[in-house]
Amino acid sequence: MSELSVAREQRALFASRVAVSAIFFVGGAGLTLWATYIPILKLRAGLDDAQVGLVLLCVSLGCLCGMPAAGFLRPRLGPLRSGALAGIAFAAASFGPALGVSMPLLALSAYAIGVCFGFLDVCMNSHASALERELGRPIMSSAHAFFSLGNVAGAVAGGMLIGFGFGIPLGMGLASLLLMAIALAAMPWLWLPDIHVREAADTSVFRLPNLTMLGIGILTVLAFVIELALIDWGALYLVQATGSAPAQAAAGVASFSVAMTTGRLLGDRITRRLGAVTTIQISAVIAFLGVALIVFAPTTLAALPGFAIAGLGIANLVPVLFSLSGRMPGIPPNAGIAMTVTIAYGGGLFGPPLIGFVAHALDMRAAFVMLTVGALLIAVAVRRVIPRTLRH
């Protein structure tokens, strides 16, 4: 291959990496943008808290339907069409709740968001996994960092739109159009001919996982449960366990989110130096120490470093596990990613409710002790689960 051809290929790979990072950003921003409007949507549709919970459950159920479909469609559509379609469809679906003037319509729109996000999640992780193989180095953590940045940007943008008086149809419509514009701008650069040729030959549908894939899926479930619990229950934990004021309690979630984003931005370098399994082990131990500090902290101020440490630890668990699932010998990358993502989200559905049940039966500290056990299980089990051929 001539130097000119090599240079062109490197430019194409870099452009595709930027493009897939933009798609990750769209996914993160879209989820938090519509979530900022939930209180207004709740009031307009006349819902109680239980009905809001059912609406959010519809998002999760939609995800579980969209993920296996992505494992079937992506190799047939190719990286460009599947990635662009997923991003545009999700951006459009994020406007759906603006039309939900009643419980059934809101639930249906939430389900549509879930289906589109499930499709998007598999497509963007599969594309990042394919790029890792082409580049010969990890990029999954930095790609997930853009998802986290999207979370932050979506929350800020949603708050600003509401603060400036942009109502449900106009505010959500502007946000949806902006996300679609980002997905459309990224579309031409997702195309990688060599990857497309290889993936086009694999039209495998979603399949049942083998023992190794099941093990990776279970580890990812544990990582997801810890991450979601700290986000969903972190502020309430500080209020109930340390007597924090709500405004102060929000600082715990903020420190966790900032630390997790920072950890993901550094994660590719760490994984490249230490290897996948060692990175997971060390990350799980750090997450354990962070959550343990939260559990034993007597005050909110003492607990805040724990949230930051836990964020650094949890940051790279899910990205590295997703990356491993796309490199399993004998399993097409699309099918591997789809299996792990589906197992992870399916199991992760039960995490936040389980925290609530334990907190109700015992107390919030007891519920968070479970998270330390989950982190230790990841640290201990990962070397037994991951084959030696995938440990670097």
C-alpha positions as CSV (number, residue, x, y, z in Angstrom):
1,M,0.0,0.0,0.0
2,S,1.4,3.4,-1.0
3,E,2.1,6.2,1.5
4,L,-0.8,8.2,-0.1
5,S,-3.2,5.3,0.4
6,V,-2.1,4.8,4.0
7,A,-2.5,8.5,4.7
8,R,-6.0,8.5,3.2
9,E,-7.0,5.4,5.3
10,Q,-5.7,7.1,8.4
11,R,-7.7,10.3,7.7
12,A,-10.8,8.2,7.0
13,L,-10.4,6.3,10.3
14,F,-9.9,9.6,12.2
15,A,-13.0,11.1,10.6
16,S,-15.0,8.1,11.4
17,R,-13.8,8.2,15.0
18,V,-15.0,11.9,15.3
19,A,-18.3,11.0,13.6
20,V,-19.0,8.1,15.9
21,S,-18.1,10.3,18.9
22,A,-20.8,12.7,17.6
23,I,-23.3,9.9,17.5
24,F,-22.5,9.0,21.1
25,F,-23.0,12.6,22.0
26,V,-26.4,12.6,20.4
27,G,-27.4,9.6,22.4
28,G,-26.3,11.1,25.7
29,A,-27.8,14.5,25.0
30,G,-31.1,13.1,23.7
31,L,-31.8,11.1,26.9
32,T,-31.2,13.9,29.3
33,L,-32.9,16.6,27.1
34,W,-36.3,14.9,27.2
35,A,-35.7,13.9,30.8
36,T,-35.5,17.6,31.8
37,Y,-39.0,18.0,30.5
38,I,-40.5,15.1,32.5
39,P,-41.8,17.3,35.4
40,I,-43.7,19.5,32.8
41,L,-44.9,16.5,30.9
42,K,-46.1,14.9,34.1
43,L,-48.1,18.0,35.0
44,R,-49.6,18.4,31.5
45,A,-50.7,14.7,31.3
46,G,-51.9,14.7,35.0
47,L,-49.7,11.8,36.1
48,D,-48.8,10.6,39.5
49,D,-45.3,9.3,40.5
50,A,-46.3,5.6,39.8
51,Q,-47.5,6.5,36.3
52,V,-44.2,8.4,35.7
53,G,-42.4,5.2,36.7
54,L,-44.4,3.2,34.2
55,V,-43.6,5.7,31.5
56,L,-39.9,5.3,32.3
57,L,-40.3,1.5,32.3
58,C,-41.6,1.8,28.7
59,V,-38.3,3.4,27.7
60,S,-36.4,0.4,29.2
61,L,-38.8,-2.1,27.5
62,G,-38.3,-0.3,24.2
63,C,-34.5,-0.6,24.6
64,L,-34.8,-4.4,25.0
65,C,-36.7,-4.6,21.8
66,G,-34.4,-2.3,19.8
67,M,-31.2,-3.9,20.7
68,P,-31.7,-7.4,19.2
69,A,-33.2,-5.7,16.1
70,A,-29.9,-3.7,15.7
71,G,-27.9,-7.0,15.9
72,F,-30.0,-8.2,12.9
73,L,-30.1,-4.9,10.9
74,R,-26.7,-3.4,11.2
75,P,-24.7,-6.0,9.1
76,R,-27.4,-5.7,6.4
77,L,-27.4,-1.9,6.3
78,G,-23.7,-1.3,6.9
79,P,-22.0,1.2,9.3
80,L,-23.0,4.4,7.5
81,R,-26.7,3.7,7.0
82,S,-27.3,1.9,10.3
83,G,-25.4,4.5,12.4
84,A,-26.9,7.5,10.7
85,L,-30.4,6.0,10.7
86,A,-30.1,5.2,14.4
87,G,-29.0,8.7,15.3
88,I,-31.6,10.4,13.2
89,A,-34.4,8.1,14.4
90,F,-33.5,8.6,18.0
91,A,-33.3,12.4,17.6
92,A,-36.7,12.4,16.0
93,A,-38.1,10.1,18.7
94,S,-36.9,12.4,21.4
95,F,-39.6,14.9,20.2
96,G,-42.3,12.2,20.6
97,P,-43.2,13.0,24.3
98,A,-44.1,16.5,23.3
99,L,-47.2,14.9,21.7
100,G,-48.0,12.9,24.8
101,V,-51.0,14.7,26.2
102,S,-52.2,11.6,28.0
103,M,-50.7,8.6,29.8
104,P,-51.1,6.2,26.8
105,L,-49.6,8.6,24.3
106,L,-46.7,9.4,26.7
107,A,-46.0,5.7,27.3
108,L,-46.1,5.0,23.6
109,S,-43.7,7.9,22.9
110,A,-41.4,6.7,25.7
111,Y,-41.4,3.2,24.2
112,A,-40.4,4.7,20.8
113,I,-37.5,6.5,22.4
114,G,-36.4,3.2,24.0
115,V,-36.6,1.3,20.7
116,C,-34.6,3.9,18.9
117,F,-32.0,4.3,21.7
118,G,-31.6,0.5,21.9
119,F,-30.9,0.4,18.1
120,L,-28.6,3.4,18.5
121,D,-26.7,1.9,21.4
122,V,-25.8,-1.3,19.6
123,C,-24.9,0.6,16.4
124,M,-22.6,3.1,18.0
125,N,-20.9,0.5,20.2
126,S,-20.4,-1.8,17.3
127,H,-18.9,0.9,15.2
128,A,-16.6,1.9,18.0
129,S,-15.5,-1.7,18.4
130,A,-14.9,-2.0,14.6
131,L,-12.8,1.1,14.7
132,E,-10.8,-0.3,17.6
133,R,-9.9,-3.3,15.5
134,E,-8.9,-1.1,12.6
135,L,-6.8,1.3,14.6
136,G,-5.3,-1.4,16.8
137,R,-5.8,0.5,20.0
138,P,-8.7,1.1,22.4
139,I,-11.1,4.0,21.8
140,M,-14.3,2.8,23.5
141,S,-13.8,4.7,26.8
142,S,-13.3,8.0,25.0
143,A,-16.3,7.3,22.9
144,H,-18.4,6.8,26.0
145,A,-16.9,10.0,27.4
146,F,-18.7,11.8,24.6
147,F,-21.9,10.1,25.8
148,S,-21.3,11.4,29.3
149,L,-20.6,14.9,27.8
150,G,-23.8,14.6,25.9
151,N,-25.6,13.9,29.2
152,V,-24.2,17.1,30.7
153,A,-24.9,19.2,27.6
154,G,-28.5,17.8,27.3
155,A,-29.2,18.6,31.0
156,V,-27.8,22.1,30.7
157,A,-29.5,22.8,27.3
158,G,-32.9,21.5,28.6
159,G,-32.6,23.6,31.7
160,M,-31.8,26.7,29.7
161,L,-34.7,26.1,27.2
162,I,-37.1,25.7,30.1
163,G,-35.6,28.7,31.9
164,F,-36.0,30.9,28.9
165,G,-39.7,29.9,28.6
166,F,-39.5,27.5,25.7
167,G,-42.5,25.2,26.2
168,I,-42.9,21.6,25.5
169,P,-43.5,21.6,21.7
170,L,-41.0,24.4,20.8
171,G,-38.2,23.5,23.2
172,M,-38.3,19.8,22.6
173,G,-38.7,20.5,18.8
174,L,-35.6,22.7,18.7
175,A,-33.6,20.2,20.7
176,S,-34.7,17.3,18.4
177,L,-33.8,19.3,15.2
178,L,-30.4,20.1,16.6
179,L,-29.6,16.5,17.4
180,M,-30.8,15.4,14.0
181,A,-28.5,18.0,12.4
182,I,-25.5,16.6,14.4
183,A,-26.4,13.0,13.3
184,L,-26.8,14.2,9.6
185,A,-23.4,16.0,9.8
186,A,-21.7,12.9,11.1
187,M,-23.4,10.6,8.5
188,P,-20.9,10.9,5.6
189,W,-17.9,10.1,7.8
190,L,-19.2,6.9,9.3
191,W,-18.5,5.0,6.1
192,L,-15.6,2.6,6.2
193,P,-15.5,0.4,3.1
194,D,-13.3,-2.4,4.5
195,I,-15.4,-2.7,7.6
196,H,-18.6,-2.6,5.5
197,V,-17.4,-5.5,3.3
198,R,-16.5,-7.7,6.3
199,E,-19.7,-7.0,8.2
200,A,-21.8,-7.4,5.1
201,A,-20.7,-11.0,4.9
202,D,-22.1,-11.6,8.4
203,T,-25.8,-11.4,8.5
204,S,-26.2,-13.3,11.7
205,V,-29.3,-12.6,13.7
206,F,-29.2,-12.1,17.5
207,R,-28.2,-15.4,19.1
208,L,-28.1,-16.9,22.6
209,P,-24.9,-16.2,24.5
210,N,-22.3,-18.9,25.3
211,L,-20.9,-19.1,28.8
212,T,-18.2,-16.5,28.3
213,M,-20.6,-14.0,26.7
214,L,-23.1,-14.7,29.6
215,G,-20.3,-14.0,32.1
216,I,-19.3,-10.7,30.4
217,G,-23.0,-9.8,30.3
218,I,-23.4,-10.5,34.1
219,L,-20.3,-8.4,34.9
220,T,-21.7,-5.6,32.7
221,V,-25.0,-5.9,34.6
222,L,-23.2,-5.4,37.9
223,A,-21.3,-2.4,36.6
224,F,-24.6,-0.9,35.2
225,V,-26.4,-1.4,38.5
226,I,-23.6,0.4,40.5
227,E,-23.6,3.3,37.9
228,L,-27.3,3.7,37.8
229,A,-27.7,3.4,41.5
230,L,-25.2,6.2,42.2
231,I,-26.9,8.4,39.7
232,D,-30.6,7.6,40.5
233,W,-30.2,7.2,44.3
234,G,-27.1,9.2,45.2
235,A,-28.8,12.4,46.1
236,L,-31.6,10.7,48.0
237,Y,-28.9,8.6,49.9
238,L,-27.2,11.8,51.1
239,V,-30.5,13.3,52.2
240,Q,-31.6,10.2,54.1
241,A,-28.2,8.8,55.4
242,T,-26.3,12.0,56.2
243,G,-29.2,14.6,56.6
244,S,-28.0,16.6,53.6
245,A,-30.2,19.4,52.2
246,P,-31.4,18.6,48.6
247,A,-29.2,21.3,47.1
248,Q,-26.1,19.9,48.8
249,A,-27.0,16.4,47.9
250,A,-27.0,17.2,44.2
251,A,-23.3,17.9,44.6
252,G,-22.7,14.2,45.1
253,V,-24.2,13.2,41.8
254,A,-22.4,16.1,40.1
255,S,-19.0,15.0,41.5
256,F,-19.7,11.4,40.4
257,S,-20.7,12.5,36.8
258,V,-17.6,14.8,36.4
259,A,-15.3,12.1,37.7
260,M,-16.8,9.5,35.5
261,T,-16.4,11.7,32.4
262,T,-12.8,12.4,33.3
263,G,-12.1,8.7,33.8
264,R,-13.5,7.9,30.4
265,L,-11.5,10.5,28.7
266,L,-8.4,8.9,30.2
267,G,-9.6,5.4,29.9
268,D,-8.2,4.5,26.4
269,R,-4.6,5.3,27.5
270,I,-5.1,3.3,30.7
271,T,-6.5,0.3,28.9
272,R,-3.7,0.4,26.3
273,R,-1.1,0.4,29.0
274,L,-2.6,-2.1,31.5
275,G,-4.7,-4.3,29.3
276,A,-8.5,-4.8,29.4
277,V,-8.7,-7.3,32.4
278,T,-6.3,-5.4,34.6
279,T,-8.1,-2.2,33.9
280,I,-11.4,-3.7,34.9
281,Q,-9.9,-5.2,38.1
282,I,-8.3,-1.9,39.2
283,S,-11.4,0.1,38.2
284,A,-13.7,-2.3,40.2
285,V,-11.4,-2.0,43.3
286,I,-11.5,1.8,43.0
287,A,-15.3,1.7,42.7
288,F,-15.4,-0.5,45.8
289,L,-13.3,2.0,47.8
290,G,-15.4,4.9,46.6
291,V,-18.8,3.4,47.5
292,A,-17.3,2.1,50.8
293,L,-16.3,5.7,51.7
294,I,-19.8,6.9,50.9
295,V,-21.3,4.2,53.1
296,F,-19.1,4.9,56.1
297,A,-19.0,8.7,55.7
298,P,-20.9,10.4,58.6
299,T,-21.5,13.7,56.8
300,T,-22.2,14.9,53.3
301,L,-18.9,16.7,53.0
302,A,-17.1,13.4,53.9
303,A,-19.1,11.5,51.3
304,L,-18.4,13.7,48.4
305,P,-14.8,12.4,47.8
306,G,-16.4,8.9,47.8
307,F,-18.7,9.9,44.9
308,A,-15.7,11.2,42.9
309,I,-13.6,8.1,43.6
310,A,-16.6,5.8,42.6
311,G,-17.0,7.8,39.4
312,L,-13.4,7.3,38.5
313,G,-13.7,3.6,39.2
314,I,-17.0,2.9,37.4
315,A,-16.0,5.1,34.4
316,N,-14.3,2.4,32.3
317,L,-16.0,-0.8,33.4
318,V,-18.9,-0.7,30.9
319,P,-16.9,0.6,27.9
320,V,-14.1,-2.0,28.3
321,L,-16.6,-4.8,28.8
322,F,-18.5,-3.7,25.7
323,S,-15.2,-3.6,23.8
324,L,-14.4,-7.2,24.9
325,S,-17.8,-8.4,23.8
326,G,-17.1,-7.2,20.2
327,R,-13.8,-9.2,20.1
328,M,-15.0,-12.7,21.1
329,P,-13.5,-15.4,18.9
330,G,-16.1,-17.1,16.7
331,I,-18.8,-14.6,17.4
332,P,-19.5,-11.8,14.9
333,P,-18.9,-8.3,16.5
334,N,-22.5,-7.2,15.9
335,A,-23.9,-10.2,17.6
336,G,-21.5,-10.0,20.5
337,I,-22.2,-6.3,21.2
338,A,-26.0,-6.9,20.8
339,M,-25.9,-9.8,23.3
340,T,-23.9,-7.9,25.9
341,V,-25.9,-4.7,25.6
342,T,-29.2,-6.6,25.8
343,I,-28.1,-8.6,28.9
344,A,-26.7,-5.5,30.6
345,Y,-29.8,-3.3,30.1
346,G,-32.2,-6.2,30.8
347,G,-30.5,-7.0,34.1
348,G,-29.9,-3.3,34.8
349,L,-33.7,-2.7,34.9
350,F,-33.9,-4.5,38.2
351,G,-31.0,-2.6,39.9
352,P,-32.7,0.7,40.9
353,P,-35.9,-1.0,42.1
354,L,-33.9,-3.5,44.1
355,I,-32.1,-0.6,45.8
356,G,-35.5,0.8,46.7
357,F,-36.8,-2.5,48.1
358,V,-33.7,-3.0,50.3
359,A,-33.8,0.6,51.5
360,H,-37.4,0.3,52.4
361,A,-36.9,-3.0,54.2
362,L,-33.6,-2.0,56.0
363,D,-32.1,1.4,55.2
364,M,-30.3,3.3,52.5
365,R,-26.8,2.4,53.8
366,A,-27.6,-1.3,53.7
367,A,-28.7,-0.9,50.1
368,F,-25.4,0.8,49.2
369,V,-23.5,-1.9,50.9
370,M,-24.8,-4.2,48.1
371,L,-23.0,-2.0,45.6
372,T,-19.7,-2.6,47.3
373,V,-20.3,-6.4,47.0
374,G,-21.1,-6.0,43.3
375,A,-17.8,-4.1,42.7
376,L,-15.8,-6.8,44.5
377,L,-17.5,-9.5,42.5
378,I,-16.4,-7.8,39.3
379,A,-12.8,-7.5,40.6
380,V,-12.7,-11.2,41.6
381,A,-14.6,-12.8,38.7
382,V,-13.2,-10.9,35.7
383,R,-10.1,-13.1,35.2
384,R,-12.2,-16.2,35.4
385,V,-14.6,-14.9,32.8
386,I,-12.3,-13.3,30.2
387,P,-10.3,-15.7,28.0
388,R,-6.5,-15.2,28.0
389,T,-6.5,-14.2,24.3
390,L,-8.6,-11.1,25.1
391,R,-6.8,-9.9,28.2
392,H,-4.7,-7.2,26.5
